Amino acid sequence: MRTYYDSASKFSSGFVRYQNSKQPIPLVLANSAEETLNKDAPDQETTTWIEIYNGQATGEYEMITQGTEVSSMVYTNKKKNQKTGFVLNAGAIGQGSCKW
Protein backbone atom coordinates (compact mmCIF):
# COMPACT_ATOMS: atom_id res chain seq x y z
CA MET A 1 0.00 0.00 0.00
CA ARG A 2 1.24 3.44 -0.92
CA THR A 3 -0.59 6.61 -0.05
CA TYR A 4 -0.04 10.20 -1.10
CA TYR A 5 -1.24 13.52 0.28
CA ASP A 6 -1.00 16.92 -1.34
CA SER A 7 -1.37 19.60 1.35
CA ALA A 8 -1.95 22.41 -1.18
CA SER A 9 -5.05 20.75 -2.64
CA LYS A 10 -5.87 18.59 0.42
CA PHE A 11 -6.11 15.59 -1.89
CA SER A 12 -5.26 12.02 -0.87
CA SER A 13 -4.82 9.02 -3.10
CA GLY A 14 -3.20 5.64 -2.94
CA PHE A 15 -2.82 2.21 -4.43
CA VAL A 16 -1.99 -1.38 -3.56
CA ARG A 17 -0.14 -3.87 -5.70
CA TYR A 18 -0.30 -7.47 -4.66
CA GLN A 19 2.92 -9.46 -4.74
CA ASN A 20 2.20 -11.48 -7.89
CA SER A 21 0.23 -8.76 -9.68
CA LYS A 22 1.57 -6.52 -12.44
CA GLN A 23 -1.14 -3.87 -12.06
CA PRO A 24 -1.69 -1.54 -9.10
CA ILE A 25 -5.21 -1.23 -7.71
CA PRO A 26 -6.39 2.33 -6.90
CA LEU A 27 -7.48 3.32 -3.40
CA VAL A 28 -9.92 6.09 -2.50
CA LEU A 29 -9.80 7.69 0.93
CA ALA A 30 -13.19 7.09 2.57
CA ASN A 31 -12.53 8.40 6.08
CA SER A 32 -9.81 9.86 8.26
CA ALA A 33 -10.27 10.50 11.97
CA GLU A 34 -7.81 11.68 14.62
CA GLU A 35 -8.00 11.07 18.36
CA THR A 36 -5.81 12.46 21.14
CA LEU A 37 -4.84 9.61 23.45
CA ASN A 38 -2.10 11.47 25.32
CA LYS A 39 -1.41 15.21 25.13
CA ASP A 40 2.35 14.47 25.09
CA ALA A 41 2.17 12.03 22.16
CA PRO A 42 1.13 12.28 18.51
CA ASP A 43 -2.58 11.85 17.80
CA GLN A 44 -3.83 8.44 16.77
CA GLU A 45 -5.19 8.50 13.21
CA THR A 46 -7.54 5.94 11.72
CA THR A 47 -7.80 5.98 7.93
CA THR A 48 -10.12 3.90 5.80
CA TRP A 49 -9.29 3.32 2.12
CA ILE A 50 -11.66 1.74 -0.41
CA GLU A 51 -10.10 -0.55 -3.02
CA ILE A 52 -11.54 0.01 -6.53
CA TYR A 53 -11.11 -2.81 -9.05
CA ASN A 54 -12.84 -2.80 -12.46
CA GLY A 55 -14.99 0.13 -11.34
CA GLN A 56 -16.30 -1.60 -8.22
CA ALA A 57 -15.49 -1.31 -4.52
CA THR A 58 -13.93 -4.71 -3.83
CA GLY A 59 -12.29 -4.20 -0.48
CA GLU A 60 -11.45 -1.87 2.36
CA TYR A 61 -8.22 -1.16 4.22
CA GLU A 62 -8.27 0.29 7.73
CA MET A 63 -4.98 1.56 9.09
CA ILE A 64 -4.35 2.94 12.58
CA THR A 65 -1.23 5.04 13.09
CA GLN A 66 0.29 7.15 15.82
CA GLY A 67 3.08 9.34 14.55
CA THR A 68 5.18 7.10 12.30
CA GLU A 69 4.08 3.88 14.03
CA VAL A 70 1.46 1.68 12.38
CA SER A 71 -0.35 -0.16 15.15
CA SER A 72 -2.93 -1.95 13.03
CA MET A 73 -3.82 -2.65 9.42
CA VAL A 74 -6.77 -4.79 8.37
CA TYR A 75 -8.14 -5.61 4.90
CA THR A 76 -11.79 -6.57 4.44
CA ASN A 77 -12.77 -8.38 1.24
CA LYS A 78 -16.24 -6.97 0.44
CA LYS A 79 -17.39 -9.97 -1.61
CA LYS A 80 -16.49 -12.59 1.02
CA ASN A 81 -16.87 -10.27 4.05
CA GLN A 82 -13.53 -11.75 5.15
CA LYS A 83 -10.98 -9.80 7.21
CA THR A 84 -7.21 -10.18 6.95
CA GLY A 85 -4.89 -8.60 9.50
CA PHE A 86 -1.34 -7.62 8.57
CA VAL A 87 1.81 -7.86 10.65
CA LEU A 88 4.74 -5.55 9.96
CA ASN A 89 7.91 -7.25 8.76
CA ALA A 90 10.33 -5.24 10.96
CA GLY A 91 13.35 -6.63 9.09
CA ALA A 92 12.21 -5.00 5.86
CA ILE A 93 12.47 -1.49 7.30
CA GLY A 94 16.27 -1.64 7.39
CA GLN A 95 16.31 -2.71 3.76
CA GLY A 96 14.85 0.61 2.64
CA SER A 97 11.25 -0.50 2.27
CA CYS A 98 8.34 -1.41 4.49
CA LYS A 99 6.76 -4.72 3.50
CA TRP A 100 3.91 -6.20 5.48
PyMOL commands that set and color helices and strands:
alter all, ss='L'
color gray80, all
select helices_A, chain A and resi 90-93
alter helices_A, ss='H'
color red, helices_A
select strands_A, chain A and resi 2-6+11-16+25-35+44-53+56-66+69-77+82-85
alter strands_A, ss='S'
color yellow, strands_A
deselect
rebuild
show_as cartoon
